[in-house]
Amino acid sequence: MKNSPATSPRVPDAAADLRRRIEAGEFDANGKLPSTRFLVEDYGLSAQAIARVIGLLKSDGVVISRQGAGVFVRRVSPLKWELSAFERGVRRDDVLTGLDDWKAGVVQQGRVPEQQLISVTEEPGEVPPSSVAQWLQLGADELAVSRRRLRLVDGEPFQIADSWFPASIALGTPLMEPRDVTMNGGILAAIGQPQIRIRDEITSRMPTLAEIQQLDLPAGTPVAQHVRIGLGPDSTPVRAMVTIAPGDMNVLVYEMEV
């Protein structure tokens, strides 16, 4: 019995070979792949079979389609996020340069950070999701303030970062300002609500549709959800920051003494 086009072994073989050629640098990083006609002649397959080859590479995050422009190599240089150093000790926030501790860590890797503020809660606050209320230890009637941001590296979306604060400490402070605020030592310390301890919770999962769209993720890309809970002097939570980091674009690094 002949193999049907959907199960032809030549399709995965061609996909593996094309992936090898991409990884070997035969095609420019983030450059356009050759046309379907070229690949048809190159591999001796039909246009339909080449479409399935490209589909396999898309599902692996090797290439990405841009509507009306074609198929492009997707080559990402992962960001190392040094979580054991992030927001600890002497912070690198600098109001003169506008670099907060996250941006400073990106610059140290020779890369260009950008942080876009998506939204800020207005007074008097909002009802937080149940998970946030639990992280912040809020009562049933207590409101919260969120600062939702999109973090970019070298012009590409790398992380979604939503910071949540109890409204009782955020109202009337720079946390309510609709701009990318940087303060020496961090905003919480500057308003008299310093983080004395932090607790991290990391889970891996598939992204939501909104996250796929915001981060422009290829199909099948998992994300890490990093939650950092900041605790004040009396061990009461003062912030819960929820960061969504695509698995192929971020390396979460911890370094600890044993």
Order of alpha helices (4+ residues) and beta strands (2+ residues): alpha-alpha-alpha-beta-beta-beta-alpha-beta-alpha-beta-beta-alpha-alpha-beta-alpha-beta-beta-beta
